[in-house]
Amino acid sequence: MKYAIALDIGGTNVKYALIDQMGNIVFESLKAVKSDNVQSSLLDKLKEIIRELLDFAESKGLEVIGIGIGVPSVVDEGVVLFANNLLELNDKNLSILLSAFHLPVYVENDANMMGLGEATYGSAKGLTDVVFLTIGTGIGGALILNGELYGGYHNRGTELGHIIIHGKDGNPCTCGTSGCLEAHASTNALIACYSGLLKKNGKTLPTTLNGKYIVKQYQSQEKEAILAMNDHFDNLSLGVASLINVFAPQKVIIGGGISEAGDFYIQNIRERVERIVMKETSFFTTVDVASLGN
């Protein structure tokens, strides 16, 4: 049996694993991209992670034959063009880092990786037309059309997180414009909305503020958390409905850490999408959470 290293580089965490040829995970962990205690760069952390996985494989007598990397960036033939949430992650830096390990490397947009995973092993298996969204620091997107992963010309498209759902007065986005789905419905946007509501109401911001905390407060019926989550649901539903109107997929699959908050999460999105989407385009479409998890 041969093995591969898998890295999912996000704006908050790097998730990593050693997998076998059947897709089974034999070791997995994660590291925070930013740490208050350790002032190491993202590239240093990636080097540590790869070394950790290679050492684990060697200790078990496992042969590693390559590295697969999902990055939040437009990727053209393995070249990382623009990771707007991780500016340190460019093709030059990544190439220098990986050259030290002398292993074949496959680099792809992280949402495309998520889509391929769900289409191969998850709830999209056997389907021909699927839209994928992954909700995190930003919003990534992938398309399977007519049974094949579609990325546009030279793989430069399917930036579904950057469809514009609000006008020029919308929230500024890391891509350089404003009003993008990512700027209004990512976890970062949710945190910003919630923080603004707490400040407006004269409340102290918690020491640790992330999506999990806001979900917990929402379930506790905190007023600000309810308002922020409803804003998140409304904005994400605008994007989902727009994508259904364009592609009429069999499924829209939503992944990312916050998608695992509970059944209420996907149900809120379904209900809002149903109210605003065209009935003809959505006739065969279901909206589901990623079956393989975060």
C-alpha positions as CSV (number, residue, x, y, z in Angstrom):
1,M,0.0,0.0,0.0
2,K,1.2,3.5,-0.9
3,Y,0.4,6.7,1.0
4,A,0.0,10.4,0.3
5,I,0.2,13.6,2.4
6,A,-2.9,15.8,2.3
7,L,-2.9,19.4,3.3
8,D,-6.0,21.7,3.5
9,I,-4.7,25.2,3.9
10,G,-7.4,27.5,5.3
11,G,-7.4,31.1,6.5
12,T,-7.8,29.9,10.1
13,N,-6.3,26.4,10.3
14,V,-4.2,24.0,8.3
15,K,-5.8,20.6,8.4
16,Y,-3.5,17.7,7.4
17,A,-3.5,14.0,7.1
18,L,-1.8,10.9,5.8
19,I,-4.1,8.8,3.6
20,D,-3.9,5.5,1.8
21,Q,-4.7,4.7,-1.8
22,M,-8.4,4.0,-0.9
23,G,-8.8,7.4,0.7
24,N,-8.7,6.1,4.3
25,I,-7.1,8.5,6.8
26,V,-4.4,6.9,8.9
27,F,-3.3,10.0,10.7
28,E,-4.9,13.5,11.0
29,S,-4.5,16.8,12.9
30,L,-4.6,20.5,12.5
31,K,-2.6,23.6,13.4
32,A,-3.8,27.2,13.7
33,V,-2.5,29.5,10.9
34,K,-2.1,32.4,13.4
35,S,-0.9,31.9,17.0
36,D,-0.4,34.5,19.7
37,N,2.3,32.4,21.3
38,V,4.4,31.3,18.3
39,Q,5.6,33.9,15.7
40,S,6.3,31.4,13.0
41,S,5.3,32.0,9.4
42,L,2.7,29.9,7.5
43,L,5.5,28.4,5.4
44,D,7.4,27.4,8.5
45,K,4.3,25.7,9.8
46,L,3.7,23.8,6.5
47,K,7.3,22.6,6.7
48,E,6.8,21.3,10.3
49,I,3.5,19.6,9.2
50,I,5.1,17.8,6.3
51,R,8.0,16.7,8.4
52,E,5.7,15.5,11.1
53,L,3.7,13.4,8.6
54,L,6.9,12.0,7.0
55,D,8.3,11.1,10.4
56,F,5.0,9.3,11.3
57,A,5.1,7.4,8.0
58,E,8.7,6.4,8.5
59,S,7.9,5.2,12.0
60,K,5.2,2.9,10.7
61,G,7.2,1.7,7.6
62,L,4.8,3.5,5.2
63,E,5.8,4.6,1.7
64,V,4.8,8.2,0.9
65,I,4.6,8.9,-2.8
66,G,3.3,12.4,-3.0
67,I,1.6,15.5,-1.5
68,G,-1.8,16.9,-2.3
69,I,-2.6,20.5,-1.3
70,G,-5.8,22.4,-1.3
71,V,-5.4,26.2,-1.2
72,P,-7.9,29.1,-1.1
73,S,-6.7,30.5,-4.4
74,V,-7.2,30.5,-8.1
75,V,-4.9,27.7,-9.3
76,D,-3.8,27.5,-13.0
77,E,-2.0,24.2,-13.8
78,G,-0.7,23.9,-10.3
79,V,0.3,27.5,-10.0
80,V,-1.1,29.4,-7.0
81,L,-2.1,32.8,-8.4
82,F,-3.9,34.7,-5.7
83,A,-4.7,33.5,-2.2
84,N,-6.4,36.7,-1.0
85,N,-6.9,35.5,2.6
86,L,-3.3,34.2,2.8
87,L,-1.1,36.6,0.9
88,E,2.1,34.8,2.1
89,L,0.9,31.7,0.2
90,N,2.1,32.4,-3.4
91,D,3.6,30.0,-6.0
92,K,7.2,31.1,-5.5
93,N,7.1,30.5,-1.7
94,L,5.3,27.3,-2.0
95,S,7.6,25.9,-4.7
96,I,10.7,26.7,-2.6
97,L,9.1,25.0,0.4
98,L,8.1,21.9,-1.4
99,S,11.3,21.4,-3.3
100,A,13.0,20.4,0.0
101,F,11.0,17.2,0.2
102,H,11.6,15.8,-3.3
103,L,8.0,14.4,-3.7
104,P,5.5,14.9,-6.5
105,V,3.0,17.6,-5.6
106,Y,-0.6,18.2,-6.7
107,V,-2.0,21.6,-5.9
108,E,-5.7,22.6,-6.5
109,N,-8.2,25.1,-5.3
110,D,-9.5,23.9,-1.9
111,A,-13.2,24.0,-2.8
112,N,-12.5,21.9,-5.9
113,M,-10.8,19.4,-3.6
114,M,-13.9,19.4,-1.4
115,G,-16.2,18.9,-4.5
116,L,-14.0,16.0,-5.7
117,G,-14.2,14.4,-2.3
118,E,-17.9,14.6,-2.0
119,A,-18.4,13.4,-5.6
120,T,-16.1,10.4,-5.1
121,Y,-16.9,9.4,-1.6
122,G,-19.8,11.5,-0.3
123,S,-23.4,12.5,-1.0
124,A,-22.7,13.8,-4.5
125,K,-21.5,10.4,-5.7
126,G,-23.2,9.4,-9.0
127,L,-24.6,12.9,-9.6
128,T,-23.8,14.9,-12.7
129,D,-24.6,18.5,-11.7
130,V,-23.7,19.8,-8.3
131,V,-22.8,23.2,-6.7
132,F,-20.4,23.1,-3.7
133,L,-19.8,25.9,-1.2
134,T,-17.4,25.8,1.7
135,I,-18.0,28.4,4.4
136,G,-15.0,29.5,6.4
137,T,-12.7,32.5,6.7
138,G,-13.8,33.1,3.1
139,I,-16.2,31.2,0.8
140,G,-15.0,28.8,-1.7
141,G,-17.0,27.2,-4.5
142,A,-16.8,24.3,-7.0
143,L,-19.0,23.0,-9.8
144,I,-19.5,19.6,-11.2
145,L,-21.3,20.0,-14.6
146,N,-22.2,17.1,-16.8
147,G,-20.3,14.8,-14.5
148,E,-17.0,16.7,-14.6
149,L,-15.3,19.2,-12.4
150,Y,-15.6,22.6,-14.1
151,G,-13.2,25.5,-13.5
152,G,-13.7,27.8,-16.4
153,Y,-11.0,28.7,-19.0
154,H,-7.6,27.8,-17.5
155,N,-9.3,26.9,-14.3
156,R,-9.7,30.6,-13.4
157,G,-13.4,30.6,-12.8
158,T,-15.9,29.2,-10.3
159,E,-15.0,31.8,-7.7
160,L,-18.5,31.3,-6.3
161,G,-17.7,33.2,-3.1
162,H,-17.2,36.3,-5.3
163,I,-20.6,36.5,-6.9
164,I,-22.0,39.9,-6.0
165,I,-25.1,39.8,-3.9
166,H,-25.1,43.5,-2.9
167,G,-24.3,46.6,-4.7
168,K,-21.4,49.0,-4.6
169,D,-22.3,49.9,-1.0
170,G,-21.9,46.3,0.2
171,N,-19.2,45.1,2.5
172,P,-15.6,45.5,1.2
173,C,-14.1,42.1,0.1
174,T,-10.5,40.9,0.2
175,C,-10.7,40.4,-3.6
176,G,-10.8,44.2,-4.0
177,T,-14.4,44.8,-4.8
178,S,-17.5,45.0,-2.5
179,G,-20.8,43.2,-2.0
180,C,-19.4,39.7,-2.6
181,L,-21.1,36.7,-1.1
182,E,-17.8,36.1,0.9
183,A,-17.9,39.6,2.3
184,H,-21.4,39.1,3.7
185,A,-21.8,35.3,4.5
186,S,-18.4,33.9,5.4
187,T,-17.6,33.1,9.0
188,N,-15.4,36.3,9.1
189,A,-18.4,38.3,8.0
190,L,-20.6,36.7,10.7
191,I,-18.0,37.5,13.4
192,A,-17.8,41.1,12.1
193,C,-21.6,41.5,12.2
194,Y,-21.9,40.0,15.7
195,S,-19.0,42.1,17.0
196,G,-20.7,45.3,15.6
197,L,-24.0,44.4,17.3
198,L,-22.3,43.8,20.7
199,K,-20.4,47.1,20.5
200,K,-23.6,48.9,19.4
201,N,-25.4,47.6,22.5
202,G,-22.5,48.4,24.8
203,K,-21.5,44.8,25.5
204,T,-18.0,43.5,26.0
205,L,-16.5,41.3,23.3
206,P,-15.6,37.8,24.4
207,T,-11.9,36.9,24.6
208,T,-12.3,34.1,22.1
209,L,-14.7,35.0,19.3
210,N,-15.4,32.5,16.5
211,G,-18.2,30.8,14.6
212,K,-18.7,28.2,17.3
213,Y,-19.1,30.8,20.0
214,I,-21.7,32.7,18.0
215,V,-23.7,29.5,17.3
216,K,-23.6,28.7,21.0
217,Q,-25.0,32.1,21.9
218,Y,-27.6,31.8,19.1
219,Q,-28.8,28.5,20.7
220,S,-28.9,30.3,24.0
221,Q,-31.2,32.9,22.5
222,E,-28.9,35.8,22.8
223,K,-30.4,38.7,20.9
224,E,-27.2,39.8,19.1
225,A,-26.3,36.2,18.1
226,I,-29.8,35.7,16.7
227,L,-29.6,38.9,14.6
228,A,-26.1,38.0,13.3
229,M,-27.0,34.4,12.4
230,N,-30.2,35.6,10.6
231,D,-28.1,38.1,8.7
232,H,-25.7,35.2,7.8
233,F,-28.6,32.9,6.7
234,D,-30.2,35.7,4.6
235,N,-27.0,36.5,2.8
236,L,-25.9,33.0,2.2
237,S,-29.4,32.1,0.9
238,L,-29.1,35.0,-1.7
239,G,-26.0,33.4,-3.0
240,V,-27.4,29.8,-3.0
241,A,-30.6,30.9,-4.7
242,S,-28.6,32.8,-7.4
243,L,-26.4,29.8,-8.1
244,I,-29.5,27.5,-8.4
245,N,-31.1,29.9,-10.8
246,V,-28.0,29.8,-13.0
247,F,-27.1,26.1,-12.9
248,A,-30.2,24.2,-11.8
249,P,-28.1,21.6,-10.0
250,Q,-29.3,18.3,-8.5
251,K,-27.7,19.4,-5.2
252,V,-26.2,22.4,-3.5
253,I,-23.7,21.0,-0.9
254,I,-22.5,23.3,1.8
255,G,-19.4,22.5,3.8
256,G,-17.0,24.2,6.2
257,G,-16.8,24.1,9.9
258,I,-19.9,26.2,10.6
259,S,-22.0,23.9,8.4
260,E,-21.7,21.3,11.2
261,A,-23.4,23.5,13.7
262,G,-26.5,21.4,13.7
263,D,-29.6,20.6,11.6
264,F,-31.0,24.1,12.3
265,Y,-28.2,25.6,10.1
266,I,-29.0,23.9,6.8
267,Q,-32.8,24.0,7.6
268,N,-32.6,27.8,7.9
269,I,-30.9,28.1,4.5
270,R,-33.3,25.7,2.8
271,E,-36.3,27.7,4.0
272,R,-34.9,31.0,2.9
273,V,-33.7,29.7,-0.4
274,E,-37.2,28.2,-1.1
275,R,-38.8,31.6,-0.6
276,I,-36.7,33.4,-3.1
277,V,-35.4,30.9,-5.8
278,M,-37.2,30.4,-9.1
279,K,-39.5,27.4,-8.8
280,E,-38.6,26.1,-12.3
281,T,-34.8,26.2,-11.8
282,S,-35.0,24.6,-8.3
283,F,-37.5,21.8,-9.1
284,F,-34.9,19.0,-9.0
285,T,-32.5,20.7,-6.5
286,T,-31.9,19.8,-2.8
287,V,-29.7,21.8,-0.4
288,D,-27.6,19.6,1.9
289,V,-24.7,19.7,4.2
290,A,-21.4,18.1,3.2
291,S,-21.6,14.4,4.1
292,L,-17.9,14.0,4.7
293,G,-17.8,16.8,7.2
294,N,-15.3,19.7,7.6
